[in-house]
Each structure stands twice: as structure tokens, then as C-alpha cells.
């Protein structure tokens, strides 16, 4: 085998796979950031509307699941 054939056989993913992986990682990170916050200034006060908001309970997990699906697509996409 030549050096070029060896290099080709070692490349598991192509450039587009890595781009899709980056997009998936950014979506997962965005979902994690959407879940942050909700801290109260007074630790004795619990603000349920802030902790259980649409953003934290619904939107963030959906964004993260989309990110994981993009990662799976990136792994199985042919280079």
C-alpha cells in the first residue's frame, strides 16, 4: 500500500462530518445554557415560575435532543 492509500484508509470522517459534529456540539451547549439560571437572591425564597419555566423545562431539552440527533447523523453520514 502506498502512503496515500494508507492516509485515505485512516480518515474515518470527512470535513462535512466534522462540521455536522460541531453544529451538534453547539446545539447541545446551547441547550445546556438555556437550562442555566433560576437562582434566587434569597435562598429561603423558592420561585417556581422561574425554575419551572418553559425555557428550562421544554425548550432546552428539545434543543439538546436535536443536538444529539445531529451528532448521530454526523457519525453515520458517509464521508
C-alpha positions as CSV (number, residue, x, y, z in Angstrom):
1,X,0.0,0.0,0.0
2,X,1.2,3.5,-0.8
3,X,1.3,6.3,1.7
4,X,-1.7,8.0,0.0
5,X,-3.8,4.8,0.3
6,X,-2.8,4.5,4.0
7,X,-3.8,8.1,4.7
8,X,-7.2,7.6,2.9
9,X,-7.9,4.5,5.0
10,X,-7.2,6.3,8.2
11,X,-9.6,9.1,7.5
12,X,-12.7,7.9,9.2
13,X,-14.7,11.1,8.8
14,X,-14.7,13.8,6.1
15,X,-14.8,17.6,6.5
16,X,-18.6,17.6,6.4
17,X,-18.8,15.1,9.2
18,X,-16.7,17.3,11.4
19,X,-18.9,20.4,10.5
20,X,-22.0,18.5,11.5
21,X,-20.4,17.3,14.7
22,X,-19.5,20.9,15.5
23,X,-23.1,22.0,14.8
24,X,-24.4,19.2,17.1
25,X,-22.0,20.2,19.9
26,X,-23.1,23.8,19.6
27,X,-26.7,22.8,19.9
28,X,-26.1,20.7,22.9
29,X,-24.1,23.6,24.5
30,X,-27.0,26.0,23.7
31,X,-29.4,23.6,25.4
32,X,-27.3,23.5,28.5
33,X,-27.0,27.3,28.6
34,X,-30.8,27.6,28.2
35,X,-31.2,25.5,31.4
36,X,-28.9,27.7,33.5
37,X,-30.2,30.4,35.9
38,X,-33.1,30.4,38.2
39,X,-31.1,31.3,41.3
40,X,-32.9,33.4,43.8
41,X,-31.3,36.3,45.7
42,X,-32.7,35.0,48.9
43,X,-32.1,31.3,49.4
44,X,-35.2,31.0,51.6
45,X,-37.5,32.0,48.7
46,X,-38.4,29.5,46.0
47,X,-39.7,31.0,42.8
48,X,-41.4,28.1,41.0
49,X,-42.3,30.1,37.9
50,X,-38.6,30.9,37.3
51,X,-37.3,27.4,38.0
52,X,-40.1,25.6,36.0
53,X,-40.2,28.0,33.1
54,X,-40.9,26.9,29.5
55,X,-37.3,27.7,28.6
56,X,-35.8,25.3,31.2
57,X,-38.4,22.5,31.1
58,X,-39.4,22.3,27.4
59,X,-37.1,24.3,25.1
60,X,-33.7,23.4,26.5
61,X,-34.3,19.6,26.3
62,X,-35.7,19.8,22.8
63,X,-32.6,21.8,21.7
64,X,-30.4,19.2,23.3
65,X,-32.2,16.3,21.7
66,X,-31.9,17.9,18.3
67,X,-28.2,18.3,19.0
68,X,-27.8,14.7,19.9
69,X,-29.7,13.7,16.7
70,X,-27.3,15.9,14.7
71,X,-24.4,14.1,16.3
72,X,-25.8,10.7,15.4
73,X,-26.3,11.9,11.8
74,X,-22.7,13.2,11.7
75,X,-21.4,9.8,12.9
76,X,-23.4,7.8,10.3
77,X,-23.1,10.1,7.4
78,X,-20.8,8.8,4.7
79,X,-17.7,10.9,4.2
